[in-house]
Each structure stands twice: as C-alpha cells, then as structure tokens.
Amino acid sequence: MAAISLRKGNTRLPPEVNRVLYVRNLPFNITSEEMYDIFGKYGAIRQIRIGTNKDTRGTAFVVYEDIYDAKTAVDHLSGFNVANRYLIVLYYQQAKMSKKFDHKKKEDEITRMQEKYGVSTKDK
C-alpha cells in the first residue's frame, strides 16, 4: 500500500485527466474480453462500452476505478497497435463531445429546413 500512496502523494495531474477514456480507431470486430485484456493491464476497470451502431463503430469508452490507472493507460496505449490499427486513447471531455453532437444536430436541422422550403445549396 505504501507504493500506491507514494505514487499519489505529490503528483499533480492536469485538469483534463479523468477516469473515463475515449478510445478511437478500434477494429470493428474487437470483443469486450479483448478490451478487458488490453486495458485491464493498467488497473481495475469499472466499465467498458463499445460502439455498435454505424456512427460509433470503432470507438469505446473505458472507465477506470482510479484516475492514476487511467493516466497510465493513456500514456502506454496511445498509438498501441491492435490488429494493424493504431489506437487513439483520449480523456473523455463532456464539453467537447456535446459540442460535436450539437453541431450535428444543427446541420440536420438546416438540411430539414432546406428540404422543407426547397432551398438548394448547389451552385447554379
């Protein structure tokens, strides 16, 4: 237990570091067992959610029990090769994700309005 407390003692983490990781560029056929094998090496995992629909395939969320385990996983697994794909491991940031979602929602609304009023964006 002394090693754990020393590790956490004076270490200041950047503000973006949290327990939830967002993983991109995963092979589409990866299983949750394989994810636990890869990410479990760096600490206890609370939850893994793998994207299954068309928009979220190749992505996953990994939630660690401890923030220091999540930091270690990001440090070691960013650029890790899985089935000839290099993983992109990032800290999940709610603000950035919601902005991306809002942007898509606004684009969909503009498209609906253009169709409703017969407006075309093509150059004539």
N, CA, C and O atoms as a printed pandas DataFrame, in Angstrom:
     atom_number atom_name residue_name chain_id  residue_number  x_coord  y_coord  z_coord
0              1         N          MET        A               1    0.817   -1.189    0.000
1              2        CA          MET        A               1    0.000    0.000    0.000
2              3         C          MET        A               1    0.858    1.248    0.000
3              4         O          MET        A               1    0.421    2.298   -0.471
4              5         N          ALA        A               2    2.074    1.153    0.520
5              6        CA          ALA        A               2    2.955    2.317    0.585
6              7         C          ALA        A               2    3.312    2.809   -0.813
7              8         O          ALA        A               2    3.427    4.016   -1.026
8              9         N          ALA        A               3    3.490    1.902   -1.765
9             10        CA          ALA        A               3    3.842    2.301   -3.125
10            11         C          ALA        A               3    2.711    3.094   -3.770
11            12         O          ALA        A               3    2.958    4.045   -4.511
12            13         N          ILE        A               4    1.489    2.708   -3.492
13            14        CA          ILE        A               4    0.346    3.413   -4.060
14            15         C          ILE        A               4    0.265    4.824   -3.489
15            16         O          ILE        A               4    0.058    5.782   -4.234
16            17         N          SER        A               5    0.425    4.959   -2.191
17            18        CA          SER        A               5    0.319    6.284   -1.588
18            19         C          SER        A               5    1.478    7.185   -2.033
19            20         O          SER        A               5    1.291    8.395   -2.161
20            21         N          LEU        A               6    2.666    6.623   -2.270
21            22        CA          LEU        A               6    3.766    7.423   -2.780
22            23         C          LEU        A               6    3.483    7.901   -4.192
23            24         O          LEU        A               6    3.808    9.030   -4.560
24            25         N          ARG        A               7    2.880    7.034   -4.968
25            26        CA          ARG        A               7    2.571    7.379   -6.345
26            27         C          ARG        A               7    1.582    8.537   -6.403
27            28         O          ARG        A               7    1.686    9.393   -7.282
28            29         N          LYS        A               8    0.633    8.575   -5.486
29            30        CA          LYS        A               8   -0.395    9.601   -5.495
30            31         C          LYS        A               8   -0.035   10.810   -4.642
31            32         O          LYS        A               8   -0.705   11.840   -4.716
32            33         N          GLY        A               9    1.002   10.698   -3.845
33            34        CA          GLY        A               9    1.325   11.720   -2.866
34            35         C          GLY        A               9    1.449   13.127   -3.396
35            36         O          GLY        A               9    0.611   13.972   -3.081
36            37         N          ASN        A              10    2.459   13.409   -4.184
37            38        CA          ASN        A              10    2.718   14.768   -4.624
38            39         C          ASN        A              10    2.445   14.978   -6.110
39            40         O          ASN        A              10    2.816   16.011   -6.668
40            41         N          THR        A              11    1.804   14.015   -6.750
41            42        CA          THR        A              11    1.574   14.104   -8.175
42            43         C          THR        A              11    0.368   14.984   -8.478
43            44         O          THR        A              11   -0.754   14.681   -8.071
44            45         N          ARG        A              12    0.613   16.080   -9.199
45            46        CA          ARG        A              12   -0.488   16.946   -9.642
46            47         C          ARG        A              12   -0.813   16.567  -11.076
47            48         O          ARG        A              12    0.062   16.523  -11.940
48            49         N          LEU        A              13   -2.079   16.295  -11.309
49            50        CA          LEU        A              13   -2.499   15.909  -12.645
50            51         C          LEU        A              13   -3.090   17.104  -13.381
51            52         O          LEU        A              13   -3.676   17.990  -12.758
52            53         N          PRO        A              14   -2.938   17.134  -14.707
53            54        CA          PRO        A              14   -3.566   18.203  -15.483
54            55         C          PRO        A              14   -5.090   18.145  -15.344
55            56         O          PRO        A              14   -5.630   17.081  -15.041
56            57         N          PRO        A              15   -5.784   19.246  -15.553
57            58        CA          PRO        A              15   -7.236   19.276  -15.335
58            59         C          PRO        A              15   -8.031   18.372  -16.270
59            60         O          PRO        A              15   -9.133   17.951  -15.917
60            61         N          GLU        A              16   -7.499   18.060  -17.464
61            62        CA          GLU        A              16   -8.263   17.217  -18.392
62            63         C          GLU        A              16   -8.227   15.739  -18.031
63            64         O          GLU        A              16   -8.999   14.957  -18.585
64            65         N          VAL        A              17   -7.359   15.342  -17.125
65            66        CA          VAL        A              17   -7.229   13.940  -16.746
66            67         C          VAL        A              17   -8.449   13.522  -15.921
67            68         O          VAL        A              17   -8.803   14.173  -14.938
68            69         N          ASN        A              18   -9.083   12.420  -16.342
69            70        CA          ASN        A              18  -10.166   11.841  -15.551
70            71         C          ASN        A              18  -10.197   10.330  -15.738
71            72         O          ASN        A              18   -9.381    9.772  -16.472
72            73         N          ARG        A              19  -11.130    9.679  -15.078
73            74        CA          ARG        A              19  -11.179    8.212  -15.082
74            75         C          ARG        A              19  -11.777    7.635  -16.356
75            76         O          ARG        A              19  -11.632    6.441  -16.618
76            77         N          VAL        A              20  -12.442    8.453  -17.145
77            78        CA          VAL        A              20  -13.124    7.972  -18.341
78            79         C          VAL        A              20  -12.258    8.245  -19.566
79            80         O          VAL        A              20  -11.845    9.379  -19.812
80            81         N          LEU        A              21  -11.989    7.184  -20.332
81            82        CA          LEU        A              21  -11.193    7.306  -21.545
82            83         C          LEU        A              21  -12.068    7.091  -22.765
83            84         O          LEU        A              21  -12.980    6.264  -22.752
84            85         N          TYR        A              22  -11.786    7.835  -23.811
85            86        CA          TYR        A              22  -12.457    7.680  -25.098
86            87         C          TYR        A              22  -11.443    7.082  -26.054
87            88         O          TYR        A              22  -10.380    7.662  -26.278
88            89         N          VAL        A              23  -11.763    5.922  -26.621
89            90        CA          VAL        A              23  -10.831    5.191  -27.478
90            91         C          VAL        A              23  -11.378    5.187  -28.897
91            92         O          VAL        A              23  -12.536    4.836  -29.125
92            93         N          ARG        A              24  -10.537    5.582  -29.852
93            94        CA          ARG        A              24  -10.927    5.598  -31.257
94            95         C          ARG        A              24  -10.004    4.688  -32.050
95            96         O          ARG        A              24   -8.957    4.256  -31.570
96            97         N          ASN        A              25  -10.428    4.408  -33.290
97            98        CA          ASN        A              25   -9.660    3.612  -34.251
98            99         C          ASN        A              25   -9.523    2.153  -33.814
99           100         O          ASN        A              25   -8.510    1.510  -34.088
100          101         N          LEU        A              26  -10.534    1.645  -33.144
101          102        CA          LEU        A              26  -10.545    0.226  -32.769
102          103         C          LEU        A              26  -10.964   -0.623  -33.959
103          104         O          LEU        A              26  -11.713   -0.154  -34.816
104          105         N          PRO        A              27  -10.490   -1.876  -34.029
105          106        CA          PRO        A              27  -11.023   -2.789  -35.040
106          107         C          PRO        A              27  -12.521   -2.995  -34.790
107          108         O          PRO        A              27  -12.952   -3.084  -33.640
108          109         N          PHE        A              28  -13.304   -3.070  -35.855
109          110        CA          PHE        A              28  -14.752   -3.198  -35.707
110          111         C          PHE        A              28  -15.160   -4.507  -35.032
111          112         O          PHE        A              28  -16.221   -4.575  -34.412
112          113         N          ASN        A              29  -14.338   -5.534  -35.145
113          114        CA          ASN        A              29  -14.711   -6.842  -34.602
114          115         C          ASN        A              29  -14.092   -7.130  -33.232
115          116         O          ASN        A              29  -14.061   -8.286  -32.810
116          117         N          ILE        A              30  -13.602   -6.113  -32.534
117          118        CA          ILE        A              30  -12.991   -6.342  -31.218
118          119         C          ILE        A              30  -14.070   -6.719  -30.206
119          120         O          ILE        A              30  -15.178   -6.183  -30.235
120          121         N          THR        A              31  -13.736   -7.641  -29.319
121          122        CA          THR        A              31  -14.700   -8.084  -28.309
122          123         C          THR        A              31  -14.420   -7.382  -26.982
123          124         O          THR        A              31  -13.348   -6.814  -26.778
124          125         N          SER        A              32  -15.393   -7.432  -26.095
125          126        CA          SER        A              32  -15.202   -6.807  -24.787
126          127         C          SER        A              32  -14.119   -7.542  -23.995
127          128         O          SER        A              32  -13.401   -6.917  -23.214
128          129         N          GLU        A              33  -13.989   -8.856  -24.183
129          130        CA          GLU        A              33  -12.933   -9.611  -23.499
130          131         C          GLU        A              33  -11.555   -9.126  -23.932
131          132         O          GLU        A              33  -10.653   -8.983  -23.107
132          133         N          GLU        A              34  -11.396   -8.872  -25.236
133          134        CA          GLU        A              34  -10.114   -8.357  -25.726
134          135         C          GLU        A              34   -9.840   -6.960  -25.170
135          136         O          GLU        A              34   -8.700   -6.623  -24.852
136          137         N          MET        A              35  -10.889   -6.157  -25.059
137          138        CA          MET        A              35  -10.722   -4.819  -24.480
138          139         C          MET        A              35  -10.279   -4.915  -23.020
139          140         O          MET        A              35   -9.380   -4.192  -22.590
140          141         N          TYR        A              36  -10.921   -5.821  -22.254
141          142        CA          TYR        A              36  -10.517   -6.005  -20.857
142          143         C          TYR        A              36   -9.077   -6.501  -20.769
143          144         O          TYR        A              36   -8.347   -6.102  -19.862
144          145         N          ASP        A              37   -8.654   -7.366  -21.695
145          146        CA          ASP        A              37   -7.271   -7.847  -21.694
146          147         C          ASP        A              37   -6.290   -6.713  -21.945
147          148         O          ASP        A              37   -5.260   -6.624  -21.277
148          149         N          ILE        A              38   -6.603   -5.840  -22.910
149          150        CA          ILE        A              38   -5.694   -4.750  -23.273
150          151         C          ILE        A              38   -5.646   -3.690  -22.174
151          152         O          ILE        A              38   -4.566   -3.302  -21.727
152          153         N          PHE        A              39   -6.823   -3.220  -21.736
153          154        CA          PHE        A              39   -6.876   -2.102  -20.803
154          155         C          PHE        A              39   -6.755   -2.536  -19.342
155          156         O          PHE        A              39   -6.378   -1.731  -18.491
156          157         N          GLY        A              40   -7.070   -3.794  -19.043
157          158        CA          GLY        A              40   -7.005   -4.291  -17.675
158          159         C          GLY        A              40   -5.606   -4.397  -17.118
159          160         O          GLY        A              40   -5.428   -4.508  -15.905
160          161         N          LYS        A              41   -4.616   -4.364  -17.979
161          162        CA          LYS        A              41   -3.217   -4.439  -17.528
162          163         C          LYS        A              41   -2.812   -3.212  -16.712
163          164         O          LYS        A              41   -1.834   -3.251  -15.966
164          165         N          TYR        A              42   -3.568   -2.128  -16.859
165          166        CA          TYR        A              42   -3.166   -0.873  -16.236
166          167         C          TYR        A              42   -3.974   -0.518  -14.999
167          168         O          TYR        A              42   -3.747    0.525  -14.387
168          169         N          GLY        A              43   -4.922   -1.383  -14.625
169          170        CA          GLY        A              43   -5.668   -1.122  -13.403
170          171         C          GLY        A              43   -7.072   -1.695  -13.465
171          172         O          GLY        A              43   -7.497   -2.238  -14.485
172          173         N          ALA        A              44   -7.783   -1.565  -12.356
173          174        CA          ALA        A              44   -9.139   -2.092  -12.258
174          175         C          ALA        A              44  -10.080   -1.254  -13.123
175          176         O          ALA        A              44  -10.067   -0.024  -13.077
176          177         N          ILE        A              45  -10.894   -1.953  -13.910
177          178        CA          ILE        A              45  -11.826   -1.294  -14.823
178          179         C          ILE        A              45  -13.231   -1.398  -14.258
179          180         O          ILE        A              45  -13.666   -2.473  -13.845
180          181         N          ARG        A              46  -13.933   -0.282  -14.241
181          182        CA          ARG        A              46  -15.324   -0.268  -13.792
182          183         C          ARG        A              46  -16.259   -0.652  -14.926
183          184         O          ARG        A              46  -17.207   -1.408  -14.718
184          185         N          GLN        A              47  -15.999   -0.135  -16.138
185          186        CA          GLN        A              47  -16.921   -0.376  -17.241
186          187         C          GLN        A              47  -16.230   -0.137  -18.579
187          188         O          GLN        A              47  -15.359    0.724  -18.698
188          189         N          ILE        A              48  -16.635   -0.918  -19.587
189          190        CA          ILE        A              48  -16.220   -0.686  -20.969
190          191         C          ILE        A              48  -17.474   -0.690  -21.829
191          192         O          ILE        A              48  -18.279   -1.617  -21.749
192          193         N          ARG        A              49  -17.644    0.339  -22.650
193          194        CA          ARG        A              49  -18.764    0.431  -23.586
194          195         C          ARG        A              49  -18.186    0.509  -24.986
195          196         O          ARG        A              49  -17.448    1.444  -25.300
196          197         N          ILE        A              50  -18.508   -0.455  -25.830
197          198        CA          ILE        A              50  -18.010   -0.497  -27.201
198          199         C          ILE        A              50  -19.126   -0.031  -28.134
199          200         O          ILE        A              50  -20.267   -0.479  -28.019
200          201         N          GLY        A              51  -18.789    0.874  -29.062
201          202        CA          GLY        A              51  -19.766    1.372  -30.025
202          203         C          GLY        A              51  -20.196    0.274  -30.981
203          204         O          GLY        A              51  -19.363   -0.466  -31.504
204          205         N          THR        A              52  -21.511    0.169  -31.209
205          206        CA          THR        A              52  -22.026   -0.910  -32.051
206          207         C          THR        A              52  -22.771   -0.421  -33.291
207          208         O          THR        A              52  -22.852   -1.155  -34.275
208          209         N          ASN        A              53  -23.317    0.799  -33.274
209          210        CA          ASN        A              53  -24.066    1.228  -34.453
210          211         C          ASN        A              53  -23.133    1.886  -35.464
211          212         O          ASN        A              53  -21.941    2.048  -35.205
212          213         N          LYS        A              54  -23.679    2.260  -36.610
213          214        CA          LYS        A              54  -22.882    2.753  -37.723
214          215         C          LYS        A              54  -22.003    3.952  -37.340
215          216         O          LYS        A              54  -20.851    4.034  -37.766
216          217         N          ASP        A              55  -22.537    4.869  -36.548
217          218        CA          ASP        A              55  -21.806    6.082  -36.199
218          219         C          ASP        A              55  -20.735    5.868  -35.128
219          220         O          ASP        A              55  -19.779    6.640  -35.049
220          221         N          THR        A              56  -20.885    4.825  -34.302
221          222        CA          THR        A              56  -19.976    4.661  -33.167
222          223         C          THR        A              56  -19.053    3.445  -33.280
223          224         O          THR        A              56  -18.266    3.184  -32.370
224          225         N          ARG        A              57  -19.141    2.701  -34.382
225          226        CA          ARG        A              57  -18.242    1.549  -34.531
226          227         C          ARG        A              57  -16.790    2.010  -34.520
227          228         O          ARG        A              57  -16.460    3.070  -35.051
228          229         N          GLY        A              58  -15.937    1.208  -33.915
229          230        CA          GLY        A              58  -14.523    1.556  -33.848
230          231         C          GLY        A              58  -14.180    2.476  -32.693
231          232         O          GLY        A              58  -13.046    2.944  -32.585
232          233         N          THR        A              59  -15.164    2.743  -31.818
233          234        CA          THR        A              59  -14.915    3.583  -30.650
234          235         C          THR        A              59  -15.357    2.851  -29.392
235          236         O          THR        A              59  -16.125    1.891  -29.450
236          237         N          ALA        A              60  -14.859    3.320  -28.261
237          238        CA          ALA        A              60  -15.258    2.731  -26.976
238          239         C          ALA        A              60  -14.987    3.739  -25.865
239          240         O          ALA        A              60  -14.191    4.667  -26.009
240          241         N          PHE        A              61  -15.677    3.521  -24.759
241          242        CA          PHE        A              61  -15.408    4.253  -23.532
242          243         C          PHE        A              61  -14.907    3.247  -22.512
243          244         O          PHE        A              61  -15.489    2.176  -22.347
244          245         N          VAL        A              62  -13.831    3.592  -21.833
245          246        CA          VAL        A              62  -13.263    2.743  -20.782
246          247         C          VAL        A              62  -13.254    3.566  -19.504
247          248         O          VAL        A              62  -12.683    4.656  -19.464
248          249         N          VAL        A              63  -13.891    3.039  -18.453
249          250        CA          VAL        A              63  -13.957    3.747  -17.172
250          251         C          VAL        A              63  -13.128    2.966  -16.156
251          252         O          VAL        A              63  -13.409    1.801  -15.874
252          253         N          TYR        A              64  -12.113    3.616  -15.615
253          254        CA          TYR        A              64  -11.255    3.009  -14.600
254          255         C          TYR        A              64  -11.764    3.355  -13.210
255          256         O          TYR        A              64  -12.463    4.350  -13.022
256          257         N          GLU        A              65  -11.407    2.525  -12.241
257          258        CA          GLU        A              65  -11.722    2.796  -10.840
258          259         C          GLU        A              65  -10.879    3.945  -10.298
259          260         O          GLU        A              65  -11.336    4.715   -9.453
260          261         N          ASP        A              66   -9.638    4.057  -10.792
261          262        CA          ASP        A              66   -8.697    5.032  -10.254
262          263         C          ASP        A              66   -8.173    5.939  -11.366
263          264         O          ASP        A              66   -7.856    5.466  -12.457
264          265         N          ILE        A              67   -8.085    7.217  -11.097
265          266        CA          ILE        A              67   -7.646    8.192  -12.093
266          267         C          ILE        A              67   -6.192    7.969  -12.501
267          268         O          ILE        A              67   -5.832    8.236  -13.647
268          269         N          TYR        A              68   -5.360    7.493  -11.601
269          270        CA          TYR        A              68   -3.951    7.260  -11.922
270          271         C          TYR        A              68   -3.801    6.064  -12.860
271          272         O          TYR        A              68   -2.907    6.051  -13.706
272          273         N          ASP        A              69   -4.665    5.064  -12.717
273          274        CA          ASP        A              69   -4.658    3.939  -13.656
274          275         C          ASP        A              69   -5.053    4.410  -15.055
275          276         O          ASP        A              69   -4.478    3.967  -16.049
276          277         N          ALA        A              70   -6.037    5.308  -15.126
277          278        CA          ALA        A              70   -6.461    5.852  -16.418
278          279         C          ALA        A              70   -5.316    6.627  -17.071
279          280         O          ALA        A              70   -5.101    6.516  -18.278
280          281         N          LYS        A              71   -4.589    7.403  -16.286
281          282        CA          LYS        A              71   -3.456    8.169  -16.823
282          283         C          LYS        A              71   -2.377    7.230  -17.347
283          284         O          LYS        A              71   -1.806    7.476  -18.409
284          285         N          THR        A              72   -2.096    6.168  -16.621
285          286        CA          THR        A              72   -1.101    5.186  -17.062
286          287         C          THR        A              72   -1.538    4.531  -18.368
287          288         O          THR        A              72   -0.721    4.330  -19.267
288          289         N          ALA        A              73   -2.829    4.198  -18.475
289          290        CA          ALA        A              73   -3.343    3.575  -19.696
290          291         C          ALA        A              73   -3.207    4.514  -20.891
291          292         O          ALA        A              73   -2.811    4.078  -21.972
292          293         N          VAL        A              74   -3.525    5.783  -20.716
293          294        CA          VAL        A              74   -3.384    6.749  -21.814
294          295         C          VAL        A              74   -1.920    6.852  -22.224
295          296         O          VAL        A              74   -1.604    6.855  -23.414
296          297         N          ASP        A              75   -1.037    6.937  -21.252
297          298        CA          ASP        A              75    0.392    7.076  -21.540
298          299         C          ASP        A              75    0.938    5.871  -22.310
299          300         O          ASP        A              75    1.782    6.032  -23.191
300          301         N          HIS        A              76    0.463    4.665  -21.982
301          302        CA          HIS        A              76    1.013    3.458  -22.593
302          303         C          HIS        A              76    0.261    2.993  -23.840
303          304         O          HIS        A              76    0.859    2.350  -24.703
304          305         N          LEU        A              77   -1.022    3.298  -23.959
305          306        CA          LEU        A              77   -1.810    2.725  -25.049
306          307         C          LEU        A              77   -2.068    3.677  -26.212
307          308         O          LEU        A              77   -2.560    3.232  -27.250
308          309         N          SER        A              78   -1.765    4.935  -26.089
309          310        CA          SER        A              78   -1.895    5.842  -27.233
310          311         C          SER        A              78   -0.882    5.416  -28.287
311          312         O          SER        A              78    0.322    5.412  -28.033
312          313         N          GLY        A              79   -1.374    5.058  -29.471
313          314        CA          GLY        A              79   -0.502    4.574  -30.534
314          315         C          GLY        A              79   -0.256    3.079  -30.496
315          316         O          GLY        A              79    0.509    2.563  -31.310
316          317         N          PHE        A              80   -0.890    2.363  -29.563
317          318        CA          PHE        A              80   -0.728    0.905  -29.452
318          319         C          PHE        A              80   -1.370    0.240  -30.672
319          320         O          PHE        A              80   -2.468    0.621  -31.078
320          321         N          ASN        A              81   -0.697   -0.745  -31.254
321          322        CA          ASN        A              81   -1.176   -1.416  -32.455
322          323         C          ASN        A              81   -2.056   -2.605  -32.089
323          324         O          ASN        A              81   -1.614   -3.530  -31.407
324          325         N          VAL        A              82   -3.309   -2.571  -32.550
325          326        CA          VAL        A              82   -4.244   -3.680  -32.361
326          327         C          VAL        A              82   -4.793   -4.044  -33.731
327          328         O          VAL        A              82   -5.471   -3.233  -34.361
328          329         N          ALA        A              83   -4.511   -5.249  -34.196
329          330        CA          ALA        A              83   -4.984   -5.737  -35.493
330          331         C          ALA        A              83   -4.644   -4.738  -36.610
331          332         O          ALA        A              83   -5.498   -4.389  -37.425
332          333         N          ASN        A              84   -3.398   -4.291  -36.633
333          334        CA          ASN        A              84   -2.892   -3.340  -37.623
334          335         C          ASN        A              84   -3.601   -1.994  -37.617
335          336         O          ASN        A              84   -3.660   -1.312  -38.640
336          337         N          ARG        A              85   -4.137   -1.616  -36.466
337          338        CA          ARG        A              85   -4.736   -0.288  -36.286
338          339         C          ARG        A              85   -4.104    0.330  -35.050
339          340         O          ARG        A              85   -3.954   -0.334  -34.024
340          341         N          TYR        A              86   -3.736    1.588  -35.146
341          342        CA          TYR        A              86   -3.122    2.280  -34.023
342          343         C          TYR        A              86   -4.201    2.981  -33.206
343          344         O          TYR        A              86   -4.938    3.819  -33.726
344          345         N          LEU        A              87   -4.288    2.633  -31.923
345          346        CA          LEU        A              87   -5.327    3.187  -31.059
346          347         C          LEU        A              87   -5.094    4.666  -30.784
347          348         O          LEU        A              87   -3.958    5.125  -30.666
348          349         N          ILE        A              88   -6.182    5.388  -30.685
349          350        CA          ILE        A              88   -6.165    6.782  -30.236
350          351         C          ILE        A              88   -6.894    6.788  -28.902
351          352         O          ILE        A              88   -8.107    6.583  -28.849
352          353         N          VAL        A              89   -6.159    7.020  -27.835
353          354        CA          VAL        A              89   -6.737    6.982  -26.488
354          355         C          VAL        A              89   -6.700    8.394  -25.910
355          356         O          VAL        A              89   -5.632    8.986  -25.760
356          357         N          LEU        A              90   -7.878    8.924  -25.589
357          358        CA          LEU        A              90   -8.016   10.291  -25.096
358          359         C          LEU        A              90   -8.808   10.296  -23.800
359          360         O          LEU        A              90   -9.551    9.359  -23.507
360          361         N          TYR        A              91   -8.642   11.354  -23.033
361          362        CA          TYR        A              91   -9.508   11.540  -21.870
362          363         C          TYR        A              91  -10.857   12.042  -22.369
363          364         O          TYR        A              91  -10.920   12.933  -23.217
364          365         N          TYR        A              92  -11.921   11.476  -21.850
365          366        CA          TYR        A              92  -13.266   11.913  -22.233
366          367         C          TYR        A              92  -13.517   13.304  -21.696
367          368         O          TYR        A              92  -13.313   13.568  -20.511
368          369         N          GLN        A              93  -13.961   14.194  -22.567
369          370        CA          GLN        A              93  -14.269   15.562  -22.163
370          371         C          GLN        A              93  -15.696   15.878  -22.600
371          372         O          GLN        A              93  -15.980   16.021  -23.789
372          373         N          GLN        A              94  -16.577   15.981  -21.627
373          374        CA          GLN        A              94  -18.003   16.166  -21.880
374          375         C          GLN        A              94  -18.279   17.393  -22.751
375          376         O          GLN        A              94  -19.116   17.332  -23.651
376          377         N          ALA        A              95  -17.597   18.488  -22.497
377          378        CA          ALA        A              95  -17.861   19.727  -23.236
378          379         C          ALA        A              95  -17.592   19.556  -24.728
379          380         O          ALA        A              95  -18.390   20.001  -25.553
380          381         N          LYS        A              96  -16.479   18.917  -25.082
381          382        CA          LYS        A              96  -16.148   18.725  -26.492
382          383         C          LYS        A              96  -17.118   17.767  -27.164
383          384         O          LYS        A              96  -17.509   17.980  -28.311
384          385         N          MET        A              97  -17.509   16.711  -26.458
385          386        CA          MET        A              97  -18.423   15.741  -27.040
386          387         C          MET        A              97  -19.796   16.360  -27.274
387          388         O          MET        A              97  -20.417   16.103  -28.305
388          389         N          SER        A              98  -20.273   17.158  -26.350
389          390        CA          SER        A              98  -21.593   17.759  -26.517
390          391         C          SER        A              98  -21.575   18.795  -27.637
391          392         O          SER        A              98  -22.577   18.942  -28.336
392          393         N          LYS        A              99  -20.466   19.520  -27.832
393          394        CA          LYS        A              99  -20.368   20.468  -28.937
394          395         C          LYS        A              99  -20.447   19.743  -30.271
395          396         O          LYS        A              99  -21.098   20.217  -31.202
396          397         N          LYS        A             100  -19.785   18.596  -30.365
397          398        CA          LYS        A             100  -19.820   17.821  -31.597
398          399         C          LYS        A             100  -21.253   17.356  -31.879
399          400         O          LYS        A             100  -21.714   17.415  -33.019
400          401         N          PHE        A             101  -21.941   16.904  -30.858
401          402        CA          PHE        A             101  -23.313   16.443  -31.007
402          403         C          PHE        A             101  -24.225   17.595  -31.400
403          404         O          PHE        A             101  -25.068   17.439  -32.284
404          405         N          ASP        A             102  -24.070   18.751  -30.755
405          406        CA          ASP        A             102  -24.883   19.923  -31.074
406          407         C          ASP        A             102  -24.657   20.367  -32.515
407          408         O          ASP        A             102  -25.605   20.763  -33.194
408          409         N          HIS        A             103  -23.424   20.308  -32.986
409          410        CA          HIS        A             103  -23.106   20.699  -34.346
410          411         C          HIS        A             103  -23.836   19.800  -35.344
411          412         O          HIS        A             103  -24.399   20.284  -36.326
412          413         N          LYS        A             104  -23.825   18.498  -35.089
413          414        CA          LYS        A             104  -24.511   17.555  -35.972
414          415         C          LYS        A             104  -26.010   17.811  -35.954
415          416         O          LYS        A             104  -26.656   17.756  -37.000
416          417         N          LYS        A             105  -26.571   18.090  -34.790
417          418        CA          LYS        A             105  -28.000   18.365  -34.669
418          419         C          LYS        A             105  -28.368   19.617  -35.466
419          420         O          LYS        A             105  -29.405   19.647  -36.129
420          421         N          LYS        A             106  -27.530   20.643  -35.405
421          422        CA          LYS        A             106  -27.790   21.875  -36.147
422          423         C          LYS        A             106  -27.713   21.632  -37.654
423          424         O          LYS        A             106  -28.526   22.166  -38.409
424          425         N          GLU        A             107  -26.744   20.830  -38.097
425          426        CA          GLU        A             107  -26.642   20.506  -39.520
426          427         C          GLU        A             107  -27.880   19.766  -40.002
427          428         O          GLU        A             107  -28.383   20.047  -41.089
428          429         N          ASP        A             108  -28.377   18.822  -39.207
429          430        CA          ASP        A             108  -29.585   18.086  -39.560
430          431         C          ASP        A             108  -30.784   19.025  -39.653
431          432         O          ASP        A             108  -31.614   18.888  -40.552
432          433         N          GLU        A             109  -30.874   19.972  -38.731
433          434        CA          GLU        A             109  -31.982   20.929  -38.746
434          435         C          GLU        A             109  -31.919   21.813  -39.993
435          436         O          GLU        A             109  -32.954   22.089  -40.601
436          437         N          ILE        A             110  -30.731   22.259  -40.380
437          438        CA          ILE        A             110  -30.569   23.079  -41.590
438          439         C          ILE        A             110  -30.981   22.286  -42.821
439          440         O          ILE        A             110  -31.649   22.816  -43.709
440          441         N          THR        A             111  -30.584   21.014  -42.878
441          442        CA          THR        A             111  -30.950   20.168  -44.012
442          443         C          THR        A             111  -32.462   20.010  -44.098
443          444         O          THR        A             111  -33.029   20.084  -45.188
444          445         N          ARG        A             112  -33.124   19.793  -42.960
445          446        CA          ARG        A             112  -34.590   19.665  -42.945
446          447         C          ARG        A             112  -35.257   20.948  -43.441
447          448         O          ARG        A             112  -36.202   20.901  -44.228
448          449         N          MET        A             113  -34.759   22.086  -42.976
449          450        CA          MET        A             113  -35.333   23.366  -43.386
450          451         C          MET        A             113  -35.128   23.601  -44.890
451          452         O          MET        A             113  -36.030   24.094  -45.568
452          453         N          GLN        A             114  -33.948   23.248  -45.411
453          454        CA          GLN        A             114  -33.697   23.406  -46.838
454          455         C          GLN        A             114  -34.654   22.553  -47.663
455          456         O          GLN        A             114  -35.181   23.002  -48.680
456          457         N          GLU        A             115  -34.875   21.313  -47.212
457          458        CA          GLU        A             115  -35.811   20.442  -47.922
458          459         C          GLU        A             115  -37.236   20.970  -47.823
459          460         O          GLU        A             115  -37.986   20.917  -48.797
460          461         N          LYS        A             116  -37.611   21.472  -46.668
461          462        CA          LYS        A             116  -38.965   21.971  -46.440
462          463         C          LYS        A             116  -39.291   23.153  -47.349
463          464         O          LYS        A             116  -40.392   23.235  -47.893
464          465         N          TYR        A             117  -38.335   24.068  -47.514
465          466        CA          TYR        A             117  -38.577   25.278  -48.288
466          467         C          TYR        A             117  -38.000   25.217  -49.701
467          468         O          TYR        A             117  -38.041   26.209  -50.430
468          469         N          GLY        A             118  -37.466   24.070  -50.089
469          470        CA          GLY        A             118  -36.972   23.894  -51.458
470          471         C          GLY        A             118  -35.728   24.692  -51.774
471          472         O          GLY        A             118  -35.531   25.109  -52.916
472          473         N          VAL        A             119  -34.890   24.910  -50.787
473          474        CA          VAL        A             119  -33.654   25.677  -50.981
474          475         C          VAL        A             119  -32.537   24.687  -51.320
475          476         O          VAL        A             119  -32.390   23.650  -50.674
476          477         N          SER        A             120  -31.766   25.025  -52.334
477          478        CA          SER        A             120  -30.647   24.169  -52.730
478          479         C          SER        A             120  -29.338   24.886  -52.443
479          480         O          SER        A             120  -29.244   26.104  -52.596
480          481         N          THR        A             121  -28.340   24.141  -52.031
481          482        CA          THR        A             121  -27.021   24.730  -51.765
482          483         C          THR        A             121  -26.084   24.554  -52.927
483          484         O          THR        A             121  -24.940   25.008  -52.873
484          485         N          LYS        A             122  -26.550   23.893  -54.000
485          486        CA          LYS        A             122  -25.693   23.673  -55.166
486          487         C          LYS        A             122  -25.539   24.964  -55.943
487          488         O          LYS        A             122  -26.484   25.743  -56.066
488          489         N          ASP        A             123  -24.326   25.191  -56.474
489          490        CA          ASP        A             123  -24.066   26.386  -57.292
490          491         C          ASP        A             123  -24.756   26.213  -58.645
491          492         O          ASP        A             123  -24.780   25.118  -59.208
492          493         N          LYS        A             124  -25.320   27.318  -59.159
493          494        CA          LYS        A             124  -26.019   27.257  -60.456
494          495         C          LYS        A             124  -25.195   27.847  -61.541
495          496         O          LYS        A             124  -25.624   27.880  -62.694
